[in-house]
Amino acid sequence: MQPSRGFAVAVRHTDIGLRGAAWWLAAILIIAALLVLRRPDAVVNAQFYAEDGAVWFQQAYNDGPWRSLFSIHAGYLQVLSRLAAAVALVAPLSRAPLVENVIALLVEAAPALFLLSSRMRNLGSLPLRCWLALVYLIVPSAAEVHSNITNAPFNLALLAFLIAIAEAPESRTGAIFDALVLLLMGLTGPFCILLFPVVLLVAATRRKLWDAVRLSVISVGAVVQGLALLLRGHERTHQHLGASFRGICRIVAGQVVLPVVQGRNRLDALTHSYRSMELLACVLTGLAVLLLGYAAWRGSLELRSFILFATLLFAAALAFPTPNPSPDHWGPMQVPGAAARYWFIPELAVMSALLWLLGKQRPAALRVFAALLVCAAGFAATKHWQYPSPPDLHFAEYAQQFENLASGSRMVIPLNPAGWSMTLVKR
């Protein structure tokens, strides 16, 4: 190769590398801005929320990070949340909530960034994947899974799903990344049990070596969490579910469908009587079933897999919900905004199916119908994009008081939401 030609090739490669770096820098900054601006107080006035302080940080501080790391909570291992609390111990107490929130935001950003990578090119063009990432970042009614480490496992589960359907990594770094994420997800909550059939479907369809490797890692997590359930599953109370056809229609229509197209559950506001509300709930549920069923029938392997994962998660949420003080489970789950973490991934499945209906291969009538709903969903997501800040409990002041206590003293610190608190014993 002539010197001048070699220099030109080197310059061209450098230019491509710089453009790639600029692209990723812009993507990271935009995603970070979207996440932080959605609820700025999570960074500028960070406070512990519920289990963030009352379970993960309290146990890490009082019992030690290593002793609490593999402790079972609510019947499962919760390693991600406990790791975040262990890292937060390094910072001063006043900054510990910020550390946990930042880790939660990093986990939340990961699926959006992974969608933009070449590993996900099997989903479609880069512009399409940019839209999918934006849909994920602005999905309405998902405040429970935003910037708190307790519900960050839902975002981690979504990242694990994307890894499960992604193309095989082309480097050792990519392979290690896949394995670590899948292993961490397997040790954090029951998601690996629900993801196992999905990964099995993908592996059986593609029949590639790396899919078998991913299936093996997921299997390890499923076995570990299954054993945890067998040994400590009795910790979850067994209340009456209160299951009914009317109840499931109200949950699907009010907690999954309406938040997609209207930004929140307005099932009661859209009707003037209980009978008409039940009828509307049944109609919306039927439409959602038809939409997802049609997308699963005619869609790609990746779309079918996502619908399967969302359906399994939805079914598990209804069958094994978090215990609550009411006489049954399904009643409180119908309250607008209740248990929003359970509906997060099913909402994404509905939005993904609507975007899929816009494709040129779909019948014109369905494309028009989907376009109207997508426009409505875009307006709703924009209108309800920002989340309200919780009450300021002045955590930094309590942290300062705690730092001034004598060793061995105990202090109860109030947390959001109302009624929650954590008790720390000064070292």
C-alpha angles and dihedrals in degrees: 000000000000116000093242092050092047090051091051092051091049091050091048092051090047090051091051090048092050092048090050092050091048090050093052093044090053091047092050093048093048093048091046091050093049092050097045096043091051088070111359095180089070086073107023095042105017118187133174114259121210111296091011087081106009095057116009101038096032093053093042091052099041100036101027127258097263095048092050097039096090098028114131118240125186089353097306143081110254103191099156094057092044092048090053090051090049091053090047089059089070091064126067112275092252089059098041094094089052091053092051092045093050091051089050090050091050090053089047092052094049099078091050092050092045090053089058094052124098088247088078098048088114087075092062142269124345093254090055091049090049088056091048090051090049091049089053093049097049102035105141127234094030101115092126092065095044122102098336123108095215093069097029088101088076089062090043089052090053090051089049090052091052089051089050093057097035125105116267116278116260096209140046089246091057091048092051090048091053093048095047094048093047091046093048091048089049090056094045117074130315097299094107090062090054093042094051096080089047094052089044090055092049093046093048092049100044099031094202127148097240092051087057090050092052090048090053093052092047089049091057091054092046091052093047094048091043090055090047089054092049092049100039106013090109087076088077108081117235106227128172107274096213088216119182140151090248090050095052091047091053091049095048095043099039103034102033113020104036095046087057096053100026105025096242144030106286097157094125094043094053095059136052101211140032092246094053090046091055091048092050090048091053092048094049091046091050091050091049091050091049092048095049093040092052092046091049091048099047102021132095125276089259094053093045090050092051093049089050092050093047091048093050091048091049092049092048091050090055095043099041108022125166111278117260134182095250123101092251139019106228096055096066091040089066093059110109110266095007119141090358092167090069093055096045098091094037087054089053089050091054091048091048091051091051091051089048090054089061091068118117092241093064122090114273094241092054091047091054091047091049092046091056092050093045090052090050090048091050092051092047093048091051093047095048097032099115121067122219118250118246118241114289106247092179094241093177090063092052089047091054091049090050093051089056094053123107118255112277094026119132126221132186113213119194118233139189131294102049114270097031125111142156129224118213127188111213113239 
